[in-house]
């Protein structure tokens, strides 16, 4: 699923999984719209923190799925704007999961960027049948021998 789809669409399976995580009765449809909205908000938040340049990074990513469920749970359980109850910080596990994804994401970006520069160098070397890199001569014109 593309990043744009993750931000805009919530499947029935995504909703059912969130309801199980929240311990909401699967047959109770009262909060379905709220839960869908919270899933989208959590996905947007996490994706923006990690990065959006690798479109398939979040597909089948268990860490992303766990982070979304943790954030949805936190948002759902602490959704009151004002409260006389104690305020709660976002669970530390969420930060840990996001940092883990950031590290993996940066590594993949590094690999992609370096593989393209390696391919460029290989392509330049393959242009010269003698294996000499372009521009690596002595500055003297070739004799044509």
C-alpha positions as CSV (number, residue, x, y, z in Angstrom):
1,X,0.0,0.0,0.0
2,X,1.4,3.4,-0.9
3,X,2.1,6.0,1.7
4,X,-0.8,8.1,0.5
5,X,-3.1,5.1,0.8
6,X,-1.9,4.4,4.3
7,X,-2.7,8.0,5.3
8,X,-6.2,8.0,3.7
9,X,-7.6,4.5,3.8
10,X,-8.4,2.1,6.7
11,X,-9.4,-1.4,5.7
12,X,-11.9,-3.5,7.6
13,X,-9.0,-5.7,8.7
14,X,-7.1,-2.6,10.1
15,X,-10.2,-1.5,12.0
16,X,-10.8,-5.0,13.4
17,X,-7.2,-5.3,14.5
18,X,-7.3,-1.9,16.2
19,X,-10.6,-2.9,18.0
20,X,-9.0,-6.1,19.3
21,X,-6.0,-4.1,20.5
22,X,-8.3,-1.6,22.2
23,X,-10.5,-4.4,23.7
24,X,-13.5,-2.9,22.0
25,X,-16.4,-5.3,21.2
26,X,-16.0,-6.1,17.5
27,X,-19.8,-5.9,17.0
28,X,-20.0,-2.4,18.6
29,X,-19.9,0.1,15.7
30,X,-20.3,3.1,17.9
31,X,-16.6,4.2,17.8
32,X,-15.7,2.9,14.3
33,X,-15.4,6.4,12.8
34,X,-13.3,7.6,15.7
35,X,-11.0,4.6,15.6
36,X,-10.5,5.0,11.8
37,X,-9.6,8.6,12.3
38,X,-7.1,7.7,15.1
39,X,-5.5,5.1,12.8
40,X,-5.0,7.7,10.1
41,X,-3.7,10.2,12.6
42,X,-1.2,7.7,14.1
43,X,0.0,6.6,10.6
44,X,0.5,10.2,9.5
45,X,2.4,11.0,12.7
46,X,4.7,8.0,12.5
47,X,5.3,8.3,8.7
48,X,6.2,11.9,9.0
49,X,8.6,11.1,11.8
50,X,10.3,8.3,9.9
51,X,10.2,9.5,6.3
52,X,8.2,9.4,3.1
53,X,10.8,8.8,0.4
54,X,10.6,5.0,0.4
55,X,7.0,4.3,-0.6
56,X,6.9,0.6,0.3
57,X,8.9,0.9,3.5
58,X,5.8,0.6,5.7
59,X,4.2,-2.4,3.8
60,X,4.2,-5.6,5.9
61,X,6.3,-3.8,8.5
62,X,5.5,-5.3,11.9
63,X,7.2,-2.5,13.8
64,X,5.1,0.1,12.0
65,X,1.9,-1.9,12.7
66,X,2.8,-2.2,16.4
67,X,3.6,1.6,16.7
68,X,0.3,2.5,15.0
69,X,-1.6,0.2,17.5
70,X,0.3,1.7,20.5
71,X,-0.4,5.3,19.4
72,X,-4.1,4.5,18.5
73,X,-4.5,2.9,22.0
74,X,-2.9,6.0,23.6
75,X,-5.0,8.4,21.6
76,X,-8.2,6.4,22.2
77,X,-7.7,6.0,26.0
78,X,-6.7,9.7,26.5
79,X,-9.0,11.5,24.0
80,X,-10.5,14.0,26.4
81,X,-9.3,17.5,25.8
82,X,-9.5,18.4,29.5
83,X,-9.6,16.1,32.4
84,X,-9.3,16.1,36.2
85,X,-7.3,12.9,35.9
86,X,-3.6,12.6,35.8
87,X,-2.1,13.3,32.4
88,X,-0.2,10.5,30.7
89,X,2.8,10.7,28.4
90,X,3.0,8.7,25.2
91,X,4.2,5.2,26.0
92,X,8.0,4.9,25.8
93,X,7.6,1.8,23.6
94,X,6.2,4.0,20.8
95,X,9.4,6.1,20.8
96,X,11.5,3.0,20.8
97,X,9.6,1.6,17.8
98,X,9.8,4.8,15.9
99,X,13.5,5.2,16.5
100,X,14.0,1.6,15.3
101,X,12.1,2.4,12.1
102,X,14.1,5.6,11.6
103,X,17.4,3.7,11.8
104,X,16.2,1.0,9.3
105,X,14.8,3.7,7.0
106,X,18.1,5.7,7.1
107,X,20.1,2.6,6.3
108,X,17.8,1.8,3.3
109,X,18.2,5.4,2.1
110,X,21.9,5.1,2.4
111,X,22.0,1.9,0.5
112,X,19.9,3.3,-2.3
113,X,21.9,6.4,-2.6
114,X,25.2,4.6,-2.6
115,X,24.1,1.9,-5.0
116,X,23.1,4.5,-7.5
117,X,26.5,6.2,-7.2
118,X,28.2,2.9,-7.5
119,X,26.2,2.1,-10.6
120,X,27.0,5.5,-12.1
121,X,30.8,4.8,-11.6
122,X,30.4,1.3,-13.1
123,X,28.6,2.8,-16.1
124,X,31.4,5.4,-16.6
125,X,34.0,2.7,-16.5
126,X,32.1,0.4,-18.9
127,X,32.1,3.2,-21.5
128,X,35.9,2.7,-22.0
129,X,36.6,-0.7,-23.5
130,X,40.2,-0.6,-22.1
131,X,38.9,-0.2,-18.6
132,X,40.2,3.3,-18.2
133,X,37.9,5.8,-16.4
134,X,36.9,8.8,-18.4
135,X,39.1,11.8,-17.7
136,X,41.8,9.7,-16.0
137,X,44.3,10.1,-18.8
138,X,47.5,12.1,-18.7
139,X,46.0,15.0,-20.5
140,X,47.8,14.2,-23.8
141,X,45.7,13.4,-26.9
142,X,45.4,9.8,-27.8
143,X,47.7,8.7,-30.6
144,X,45.2,6.3,-32.2
145,X,47.8,3.5,-32.3
